[in-house]
Amino acid sequence: MKSDFKFTSEKIDQLGKPPATVFHLHGWLDAQSEKLLLSAMEEARATGTNTIILNLEELTMLTSMGIRTIQKAQKMFESDSAIKLCNAPPNVYHVLKLSGFLQFMPVYESLEAALSA
């Protein structure tokens, strides 16, 4: 099955805080998209980003392998960086809730809320 995953990213300078990189995810986050996203997140970290925000607004499907991708990223960056989620559509939020993921990682209602948290 083709996942049609793509993303765009932008670096946001925050007054008095380290810069954040926002990844706007589109399509399916699954096993096929894992390497692409993790590689891009590692590159952002290497260029000085301490905060990574995954904007889930355009994500149409989050599979169990997609959840694993977010968990891998969190473990990869937990020592000195933060990973935040925002704008989860109802079906994606439901998957995050059922999997127990929300117990250790909040999902912010907006990009602005994630940036200010």
Backbone bond lengths (Angstrom), bond angles and torsions (degrees), N, CA, C in turn:
res aa  C-N    CA-C-N  psi(-1)  N-CA   C-N-CA  omega(-1)  CA-C   N-CA-C  phi
1 M - - - 1.451 - - 1.519 109.10 -
2 K 1.293 117.27 133.21 1.457 122.27 179.20 1.526 109.02 -82.31
3 S 1.332 115.83 131.45 1.459 118.79 -174.47 1.519 113.52 -90.00
4 D 1.332 118.80 -19.83 1.458 122.13 -179.35 1.523 112.82 54.06
5 F 1.304 117.06 37.96 1.460 121.30 -179.84 1.520 109.82 -82.27
6 K 1.310 114.89 136.99 1.458 121.11 170.90 1.529 107.25 -152.43
7 F 1.326 114.39 164.14 1.452 118.58 177.13 1.516 109.67 -151.77
8 T 1.306 113.84 158.47 1.454 121.43 168.99 1.516 105.89 -121.96
9 S 1.312 116.14 158.61 1.459 118.83 178.33 1.517 109.68 -137.72
10 E 1.303 114.52 154.58 1.455 121.11 176.11 1.518 108.57 -145.69
11 K 1.311 114.85 142.84 1.460 120.78 177.58 1.517 107.19 -96.78
12 I 1.314 116.39 130.30 1.461 121.95 -178.43 1.517 108.75 -118.12
13 D 1.320 115.42 120.00 1.460 120.53 174.77 1.521 108.31 -81.89
14 Q 1.332 115.44 131.00 1.455 121.44 -178.41 1.523 109.04 -113.75
15 L 1.290 116.58 132.09 1.444 121.69 -179.94 1.527 110.68 -60.11
16 G 1.310 115.75 119.10 1.458 121.04 177.61 1.515 115.23 76.35
17 K 1.321 117.29 5.24 1.459 121.70 -179.98 1.520 108.76 -130.69
18 P 1.333 116.81 158.76 1.467 118.88 173.64 1.531 110.18 -63.45
19 P 1.324 117.37 155.73 1.468 119.41 179.47 1.531 111.94 -63.69
20 A 1.313 114.59 153.64 1.466 121.77 177.04 1.521 108.32 -117.08
21 T 1.320 116.40 145.84 1.459 120.72 171.92 1.518 107.73 -111.40
22 V 1.324 114.85 126.57 1.462 121.31 179.13 1.527 108.25 -104.25
23 F 1.319 115.22 126.89 1.459 121.71 174.68 1.528 107.04 -105.29
24 H 1.328 115.74 118.10 1.467 122.15 177.17 1.528 106.24 -93.60
25 L 1.330 116.13 107.76 1.467 121.74 -173.98 1.525 111.10 -91.14
26 H 1.330 116.32 139.97 1.464 123.12 179.98 1.526 108.79 -132.41
27 G 1.315 116.71 136.88 1.465 120.73 175.63 1.516 112.47 94.49
28 W 1.328 115.18 -138.86 1.463 122.19 -176.47 1.517 110.10 -105.41
29 L 1.328 116.59 129.89 1.467 120.67 169.98 1.521 105.91 -98.82
30 D 1.337 114.73 108.33 1.458 121.09 -174.49 1.519 109.50 -147.66
31 A 1.319 117.26 -166.04 1.468 121.69 -177.86 1.530 111.94 -62.12
32 Q 1.317 117.70 -34.38 1.463 120.76 -179.10 1.525 112.77 -68.78
33 S 1.320 117.42 -28.59 1.466 120.80 -176.91 1.526 113.05 -96.23
34 E 1.317 117.52 -6.41 1.464 122.30 -174.45 1.534 112.93 -55.70
35 K 1.323 117.90 -55.40 1.463 121.16 -175.36 1.521 111.66 -62.22
36 L 1.309 116.94 -40.80 1.453 121.65 -179.63 1.531 111.07 -60.21
37 L 1.315 116.60 -48.75 1.462 120.39 -178.11 1.527 111.65 -69.32
38 L 1.327 117.71 -45.32 1.466 119.95 -179.58 1.522 111.64 -62.63
39 S 1.310 117.39 -37.85 1.459 121.37 177.73 1.528 111.07 -63.58
40 A 1.314 116.94 -43.88 1.466 121.26 179.13 1.527 111.43 -65.92
41 M 1.319 117.00 -37.38 1.460 120.53 178.51 1.526 110.78 -67.96
42 E 1.312 116.92 -39.25 1.462 120.96 177.57 1.530 110.23 -64.03
43 E 1.309 116.48 -40.87 1.467 120.77 178.04 1.531 111.08 -63.20
44 A 1.324 116.91 -41.64 1.467 120.54 177.78 1.523 110.54 -62.06
45 R 1.296 116.42 -41.73 1.470 120.89 179.42 1.531 110.18 -64.46
46 A 1.318 116.81 -39.95 1.460 121.02 -179.47 1.525 112.22 -65.99
47 T 1.318 117.04 -22.73 1.463 120.35 179.49 1.523 112.68 -96.16
48 G 1.335 117.42 14.36 1.452 120.67 172.34 1.509 117.30 104.19
49 T 1.309 118.17 5.28 1.462 120.33 178.79 1.527 110.19 -79.16
50 N 1.331 116.50 129.62 1.462 121.08 175.95 1.520 112.13 -105.08
51 T 1.311 116.70 -18.97 1.461 121.21 179.96 1.524 109.28 -121.99
52 I 1.313 115.67 126.41 1.459 122.27 177.30 1.521 107.39 -117.53
53 I 1.313 115.16 126.89 1.457 120.67 179.00 1.523 108.25 -116.69
54 L 1.311 115.46 126.69 1.463 121.26 175.90 1.520 107.83 -99.25
55 N 1.327 115.80 109.66 1.456 121.46 177.47 1.526 107.11 -86.36
56 L 1.316 116.05 112.18 1.464 122.56 -173.04 1.528 113.17 -93.74
57 E 1.307 117.43 6.06 1.460 122.38 -172.23 1.529 113.90 -52.97
58 E 1.320 118.22 -39.12 1.459 122.19 -177.70 1.527 112.81 -102.65
59 L 1.326 116.79 12.32 1.462 120.57 178.17 1.522 108.10 -78.59
60 T 1.324 116.48 124.20 1.466 119.64 -177.32 1.522 112.40 -94.31
61 M 1.343 116.89 -23.20 1.465 119.77 -179.73 1.519 109.17 -150.83
62 L 1.312 115.16 136.37 1.458 122.73 173.36 1.517 106.81 -123.07
63 T 1.329 116.05 109.38 1.457 120.41 -179.61 1.527 109.91 -89.36
64 S 1.321 116.20 175.23 1.470 119.69 176.80 1.521 110.77 -61.71
65 M 1.317 117.50 -33.03 1.463 120.68 176.56 1.524 110.73 -71.08
66 G 1.306 117.93 -29.55 1.463 121.41 174.56 1.521 111.08 -67.96
67 I 1.319 116.14 -39.24 1.471 120.32 175.24 1.524 108.97 -63.16
68 R 1.313 116.42 -41.01 1.467 120.17 177.86 1.527 110.57 -61.51
69 T 1.316 117.59 -37.30 1.462 121.56 177.94 1.525 110.56 -60.56
70 I 1.315 117.07 -45.54 1.469 120.77 178.76 1.523 110.22 -64.55
71 Q 1.334 117.55 -40.10 1.461 121.00 177.76 1.527 111.29 -63.27
72 K 1.327 117.47 -42.16 1.464 121.08 177.79 1.528 110.64 -61.31
73 A 1.312 115.81 -43.07 1.468 119.87 179.19 1.525 110.42 -63.09
74 Q 1.317 116.45 -42.00 1.453 120.12 -179.88 1.526 110.70 -62.55
75 K 1.307 117.35 -42.92 1.465 120.50 178.70 1.520 111.20 -67.58
76 M 1.319 116.58 -37.04 1.450 121.76 -179.16 1.530 111.43 -64.20
77 F 1.334 116.93 -33.97 1.453 121.38 -173.09 1.522 114.70 -112.06
78 E 1.310 119.47 0.97 1.460 120.20 -170.54 1.520 114.92 -64.23
79 S 1.308 118.83 -22.59 1.454 118.97 -176.70 1.521 113.07 -71.87
80 D 1.327 117.87 -34.45 1.462 118.50 -175.61 1.526 114.29 -139.77
81 S 1.294 118.11 7.55 1.459 120.39 -177.19 1.526 110.37 -137.36
82 A 1.316 114.60 165.31 1.455 120.32 177.78 1.517 109.52 -120.75
83 I 1.318 115.85 139.74 1.456 121.80 173.37 1.517 106.90 -117.36
84 K 1.325 115.63 128.29 1.461 121.48 -178.34 1.526 108.71 -126.17
85 L 1.313 115.65 153.24 1.463 122.78 177.67 1.520 108.49 -117.43
86 C 1.338 116.31 144.89 1.467 118.82 175.96 1.520 110.51 -147.83
87 N 1.327 114.40 162.00 1.475 123.60 173.28 1.526 114.67 57.44
88 A 1.304 117.95 40.71 1.470 119.89 179.66 1.521 110.37 -71.71
89 P 1.338 117.46 124.94 1.462 119.39 174.25 1.537 109.40 -65.97
90 P 1.320 117.56 160.44 1.468 120.61 -174.91 1.533 114.48 -51.44
91 N 1.333 118.39 -43.94 1.469 119.65 -177.54 1.533 111.26 -67.35
92 V 1.313 117.95 -36.62 1.465 121.35 178.47 1.532 109.86 -72.31
93 Y 1.324 116.90 -42.35 1.463 120.71 177.48 1.525 110.24 -59.37
94 H 1.321 116.58 -40.60 1.464 121.96 179.68 1.536 110.80 -60.92
95 V 1.331 117.11 -43.63 1.466 121.53 178.12 1.528 110.17 -63.16
96 L 1.326 117.02 -43.98 1.470 120.90 178.34 1.529 111.09 -61.26
97 K 1.324 116.23 -40.58 1.461 120.98 -179.83 1.530 111.71 -68.30
98 L 1.332 116.92 -46.91 1.466 120.97 -179.45 1.526 112.41 -62.48
99 S 1.307 115.96 -34.30 1.466 119.97 -178.18 1.530 112.95 -78.04
100 G 1.328 117.27 -9.44 1.458 120.49 -177.84 1.523 112.92 84.00
101 F 1.314 116.66 4.45 1.459 122.34 -176.29 1.531 112.09 -62.93
102 L 1.321 116.90 -32.80 1.467 121.10 -176.26 1.524 112.91 -70.24
103 Q 1.320 117.36 -11.55 1.465 120.20 178.89 1.517 112.05 -69.91
104 F 1.344 117.10 -25.54 1.454 118.42 -178.48 1.528 113.57 -123.55
105 M 1.324 118.52 -2.31 1.456 120.29 177.37 1.527 108.95 -144.16
106 P 1.327 117.07 113.49 1.471 118.92 179.48 1.521 111.85 -73.59
107 V 1.325 115.26 155.89 1.452 121.78 173.90 1.539 105.97 -114.24
108 Y 1.318 115.72 120.01 1.460 121.00 -178.75 1.520 109.61 -83.73
109 E 1.339 115.28 149.72 1.463 120.69 -175.73 1.518 112.96 -74.13
110 S 1.335 117.18 -20.48 1.456 119.60 -178.99 1.527 109.72 -147.74
111 L 1.309 115.65 163.78 1.452 121.09 175.56 1.528 110.52 -62.90
112 E 1.310 116.47 -40.51 1.465 121.12 179.33 1.531 111.59 -60.87
113 A 1.338 116.37 -40.95 1.462 120.10 178.73 1.532 110.70 -66.12
114 A 1.313 117.22 -39.15 1.470 120.79 178.89 1.530 110.75 -66.49
115 L 1.313 116.72 -39.32 1.466 120.46 179.15 1.526 111.80 -66.34
116 S 1.322 117.02 -38.30 1.464 119.11 -176.54 1.529 113.73 -83.86
117 A 1.327 117.17 -13.98 1.481 120.46 -178.60 1.512 111.35 -73.67
